[in-house]
Amino acid sequence: MDRHFLIGEVADLLGVSRDTLRIYEEEGLISPKRDENGYRIYSERDIYYLIGVRFYRDSSIPAESIRELINAGDAEDMLSIIKKKLREEEREIIRHERNVEHLKLMAEYFGERSSRGFTRGAMPEAFRMSEIREDFFDTVKDYFDFGRENGDMLFCYLNTEFDIEAGKKPVRSYLELSGQEIAALGLSDRIMDKNAFGAQDCIKLTVCSQVPYPEEEHIDSVINYAVSEGMRLKGTVYAHSMYHLIENGEHLHMVEIYAPVD
């Protein structure tokens, strides 16, 4: 004989509150019957069904997607829904990785002030995702325009290039992303070019600037450091606008500078 349970018994069994079960019902995930007094009555089948609902909810799958999974007509429908959720989870991973990167840079900046010095290493490979602009603000407009078109484009970094022979102002700018992020976000069709500067030996410096690119004093410091260390700069300096921060009430931009050397 099929057993039946009241809402309190089901809540205790699943380890959730009665309100949670009511929310499941409001979201159309479960439809318990009512007895003659109007009390909810859950069957064994309802309990088995709730195992799946609880699993999906604990996996952060929204109610609408759970309903889609439940009502999926065949394996192809199920696969399509799962792939959609997988892409969403991969986007969340990127967001978390960016947050971790941000917090580490902030900790370095506010904690070990002496660690703001120069380091050596290869510049990470990346892909250009927008037109090359001479005016940096045009790249800023591209950033917001593309973001309205596809929110995932807001993950792009604003990249600037400086020709130290021609001066200390940005001469080119564009949006870029790493290959791993592009794959996770499904933005391969937006790639305009693979930047050729990856894997070069570089001087690296992280600075805080009043604008989203290095100021003249930062470029000067890179040049002076290279001279003091007997290194020859190749001529182009690259900068990635990373994050925004506030220090002593002042709004600043954290920028990574990469200067290739011979």
Order of alpha helices (4+ residues) and beta strands (2+ residues): beta-alpha-alpha-beta-beta-alpha-alpha-alpha-beta-beta-alpha-beta-beta-alpha-beta-beta-alpha-beta-beta
